[in-house]
Amino acid sequence: MLPAELARFGAERPWVLWLLPLALLPLVAAPRRRAAWADLAAVPPDPFSRALAGLLRAAGCLAVTGLVAGIAGPYRAGERVTRTGIGAEVSMLIDRSGSMNETFAGRQPSGAEESKAAASRRILGDFVGSRAHDLFAVTAFSTAPMLVLPMTDRHDAVRAAITAIDRPGLDYTNVGRGLAMALGQFGAASGDASRVLLLVSDGAAVIDPRVQDTLRAAFAKIRPNLYWLFLRTKGSPGIADRPAGEDTPQAAPERHLDLFFKSLRVPYRAFEAEGPEAVAAAIRQIESLERDPIPYVEVRPRRDLAGRAYGFAAFGLVLLVLAKLAEVDLARGRAGQGAARAPERRMAA
Amino acid sequence: MSEEPRTGADILYLPRWRARGNRLGAHRGRDAGGPGTFKDQVPFLREPDARRLDLRATLRDPFEGTYVRRFEARKAVEVWALIDLSASMRFRGTADRMALAGALCASLAASATRIGDGFGLIACDAAIREELFLPPTRSRAGAALAARRLAGAVPAGASAAGLVAAASRIAGRPKLVFLVSDYRWPAALIERVFAGLAFHDVVPVVLADPAEAEALPEWGLVELEDLEGAGTRLVLMRPALRRRWIAAEQERLAHLARLARRHGRAPFRLAERFDPAALSRHLLGA
């Protein structure tokens, strides 16, 4: 493990590192004024001074090492580290049909009212920020699916993608192709991470039987947890409502989509939300359900270590300069007096 | 150094023993004869010197013997300076140790030769430095020259063990020996040197320097380098350490003083500058 760690360190100018033996110089000599002394054995022993001498020696070594290393330009190479956190791969499939721009009451928003798109934007945005290691993909669909953002852990980008979903929507609701693209967002080899497909829509549409087969195959392969957040407009038919007349997919697309999902044999829950609070509650529930370990990749950029090396060197140099400033001369105080006394002696003689 | 070093005052010294020998000088001798101080009375037959008849003693004697006064002879002594030339003598604090030693020797040479005493000089490091050796001489010029040579000498030795050899070289009649050193020796060597000089009247002259104790700075960082090659040492001066340091130095000097007194005389502390009058007071026991 350790050699692998070391192998990530490098230098811009490795040949400068040949100067590193210079760091041993402070062990040999110190640039301090030396006071000649008659008998060192008579100096009282002082552990503190000895420790200080060792410290200054170490500071000298540190300063030289830091300077040489700093000049060599050390860095730690960038890398991708796979770690395990709590989270899930979430592929969001968001309805961009025109009706999403209406309120839950089925009107154009006015004043303080919030459209369905705005409410889901707000609440999904909070969801994205709440856990660090979730991976998100965002797909929108109306007549055709739109790939907004592939699977990523850059939550800022995800939030930006979600912010964009309350732009005025387009026409129809083509949920089949949207589901196919959202399934395609899951990567191939994500191991045992839990996968969540979150469908946010305010209506449903008939899925072509041929497309249904394709979807079944894809679901069987990927096996995501499927959540359908159904933003129900007041008065419109719910998921469980049987139509009064003939029970065909055309007459009750929501009910039949639900039935289709149930027939997929993947974990599936549908949330019928009739207001922003209900949406928030549903999201909280999803959040609490998806708590599995997930491997995620942390990208560590290449880091320049020269600043740190110079920092160490500066620390050592500051210690040395302080020591230099603290130096005193033994006989300095008397030197002037000695010079003053000399003529007097001559006169006396 | 071309100028004749003139010392302000002579060093006055009193030997602690009665000198013998046949060389007349300035000190009280053991033998009778000459114009010295009164010594005793002896019968005329023992000292038939009619000029010194002691009439009072002669009249007082009930057996009517005749008495003669005797007087002490004035004798010359030999004054020796034994100089330690180990490298620690190169220490230069407020004063240069070798300059102090040189001034002392010059003054001693002048003082001794002026009253007819012989002056000899032995300088030693690990062995006797023969080029500085001066056999006892009464020649004033010769003694002064040797003292000057000494002042220019460079102490380099790692020890002062040659002083033991010097002690055996001056064995014989008692002499007045000035043992000039900073006494930064192992305790065993001090004992041996004092023991080797036990027969003589030894005046220990301790070269000290305020920079070694009292003048130490309160605060600061000092790197000390041993003159005798025992390496270097970084010392952070602070008041507590300075107190300990001065106490240790005083303890060393006190121990040396005890030892020196046991062998005769208290040591004379020579620091900062040489004052012959102070040495005279010390030697006369004031």
Interface residues (C-beta under 8 A of the other chain):
Chain A: A30 R32 R33 R34 A35 A36 W37 A38 D39 L40 A41 A42 V43 P44 D46 F48 S49 R50 L52 A53 L56 A323 A326 E327 V328 L330 A331 G333 R334 A335 Q337 G338 R341 R345 A348 A349
Chain B: R6 T7 G8 S88 M89 R90 F91 R92 G93 T94 A95 D182 R184 P210 A211 E212 A215 L216 P217 W219 G220 L221 V222 E223 L224 E225 D226 L227 E228 A230 G231 T232 R233 L234 V235 L236 M237 L241 R244 W245 A248 E249 R252 R273
